């Protein structure tokens, strides 16, 4: 895994961060930008601003992965994920949240998220999740994997 492939050429994974907690988002950006196979191309503090950027066409080429907080002001992660996945863009969403409640996990899976990582997980786990989702796979934190697996087994979309 690692870099994404566009037009047969390996390029860094293009990541968008959507999280309303500025310190978390800033720290995450700094950590991701130290990875040779990742590049943060944009940041948003809420889902509405992210969706507007997609509508306005300002995200060209589109990102490979949106790291999406579940609970944000204006438009939350579930609604934003549903709209992004339903659009013509081939963007994968990775949910990152402090919420391990089954309703949030189910909501993001049903919306089309390809993975769900708790904010308390290690950086290595998050990097693995981004790489796996960018490569077309799915990734769920071990602590919420049973909820995700049960949801997918019942026929919910995986993304």
Wavefront OBJ file of the C-alpha trace (Angstrom):
o trace
v 0.000 0.000 0.000
v 1.164 3.564 0.338
v 0.828 6.043 -2.472
v -2.298 6.196 -4.603
v -2.178 5.416 -8.309
v -3.563 7.995 -10.762
v -3.164 7.408 -14.471
v -0.716 4.593 -13.787
v 1.565 6.884 -11.769
v 2.100 6.533 -8.010
v 1.386 9.810 -6.258
v 0.935 10.694 -2.585
v -2.450 9.890 -1.068
v -4.467 13.116 -1.251
v -6.177 13.601 2.132
v -8.813 16.085 3.251
v -9.334 16.639 6.972
v -12.855 17.493 8.142
v -12.951 18.040 11.901
v -14.259 20.909 14.006
v -11.595 20.533 16.702
v -8.826 22.839 15.466
v -6.051 21.486 17.744
v -6.779 17.898 16.665
v -6.980 18.854 12.992
v -3.753 20.868 13.159
v -1.891 18.067 14.925
v -3.213 15.486 12.503
v -2.168 17.602 9.526
v 1.365 17.924 10.916
v 1.607 14.178 11.484
v 0.245 13.239 8.057
v 2.485 15.655 6.245
v 5.514 13.879 7.739
v 4.456 10.771 5.818
v 6.157 10.541 2.410
v 3.097 8.856 0.878
v 0.466 11.370 2.091
v -0.413 14.965 1.383
v -3.118 16.998 3.118
v -4.790 19.013 0.366
v -7.493 20.800 2.376
v -9.032 21.195 5.827
v -12.587 21.979 6.869
v -14.155 22.677 10.257
v -17.600 21.393 9.317
v -19.349 19.248 6.754
v -21.184 22.171 5.132
v -17.924 23.882 4.134
v -16.574 20.581 2.810
v -19.694 19.955 0.721
v -19.597 23.502 -0.636
v -15.995 23.007 -1.762
v -17.029 19.836 -3.616
v -20.015 21.632 -5.212
v -17.886 24.591 -6.253
v -15.388 22.279 -7.945
v -12.509 23.571 -5.846
v -11.245 20.094 -4.989
v -9.599 19.101 -8.274
v -8.336 16.543 -8.561
v -10.586 15.092 -5.880
v -8.954 13.681 -2.753
v -8.375 9.979 -2.297
v -9.587 9.986 1.315
v -11.617 12.340 3.480
v -10.827 11.852 7.158
v -14.237 12.811 8.541
v -15.226 13.587 12.110
v -18.673 12.199 12.868
v -19.990 15.048 15.032
v -19.463 18.520 13.539
v -21.511 21.718 13.520
v -23.801 22.758 10.637
v -23.551 19.522 8.656
v -22.314 16.474 10.537
v -20.119 13.686 9.253
v -22.913 11.223 8.521
v -24.827 13.609 6.260
v -21.645 14.903 4.609
v -20.431 11.340 3.985
v -23.746 10.339 2.424
v -23.621 13.288 0.033
v -19.968 12.800 -0.918
v -20.381 9.089 -1.552
v -23.540 9.718 -3.616
v -21.777 12.319 -5.772
v -19.880 11.592 -8.943
v -16.580 11.818 -7.089
v -14.735 8.606 -6.321
v -13.798 9.685 -2.819
v -13.464 7.302 0.096
v -14.399 8.417 3.591
v -12.696 7.328 6.797
v -14.634 8.230 9.949
v -12.522 9.407 12.871
v -14.384 10.013 16.093
v -14.297 9.850 19.846
v -17.757 8.224 19.693
v -17.778 4.438 19.868
v -21.557 4.231 20.186
v -23.097 1.761 17.728
v -25.502 4.382 16.335
v -22.590 6.525 15.117
v -20.731 3.537 13.678
v -23.872 2.274 11.925
v -24.681 5.771 10.693
v -21.285 6.208 9.071
v -21.295 2.726 7.525
v -24.803 3.241 6.180
v -23.683 6.594 4.741
v -20.851 4.847 2.882
v -17.768 5.323 5.055
v -15.065 2.759 4.306
v -13.690 2.752 7.837
v -14.036 4.035 11.375
v -11.171 4.790 13.739
v -11.479 6.094 17.276
v -9.535 9.262 18.031
v -7.871 7.546 20.968
v -6.198 4.950 18.735
v -2.491 5.125 17.951
v -1.100 7.167 15.094
v 0.072 3.925 13.473
v -3.498 2.615 13.486
v -4.782 5.809 11.877
v -2.059 5.765 9.206
v -2.846 2.129 8.464
v -6.529 3.002 8.153
v -5.888 5.871 5.725
v -3.644 3.696 3.557
v -6.104 0.793 3.564
v -9.086 2.985 2.692
v -7.099 4.811 -0.020
v -6.243 1.428 -1.553
v -9.940 0.558 -1.780
v -10.207 -1.542 1.362
v -11.985 -1.059 4.650
v -10.588 -0.514 8.126
v -12.259 -0.484 11.530
v -10.635 -0.006 14.944
v -10.539 -3.282 16.832
v -12.709 -1.790 19.574
v -15.582 -1.090 17.167
v -14.967 -3.826 14.585
v -17.717 -6.066 15.981
v -20.335 -3.340 15.428
v -19.057 -2.691 11.894
v -18.841 -6.375 10.994
v -22.377 -7.059 12.196
v -23.674 -4.099 10.201
v -21.908 -5.122 7.002
v -22.989 -8.767 7.434
v -26.612 -7.598 7.467
v -26.116 -6.081 4.044
v -25.348 -2.452 4.840
v -23.176 -0.731 2.247
v -19.453 -0.748 2.933
v -18.734 2.273 0.806
l 1 2 3 4 5 6 7 8 9 10 11 12 13 14 15 16 17 18 19 20 21 22 23 24 25 26 27 28 29 30 31 32 33 34 35 36 37 38 39 40 41 42 43 44 45 46 47 48 49 50 51 52 53 54 55 56 57 58 59 60 61 62 63 64 65 66 67 68 69 70 71 72 73 74 75 76 77 78 79 80 81 82 83 84 85 86 87 88 89 90 91 92 93 94 95 96 97 98 99 100 101 102 103 104 105 106 107 108 109 110 111 112 113 114 115 116 117 118 119 120 121 122 123 124 125 126 127 128 129 130 131 132 133 134 135 136 137 138 139 140 141 142 143 144 145 146 147 148 149 150 151 152 153 154 155 156 157 158 159
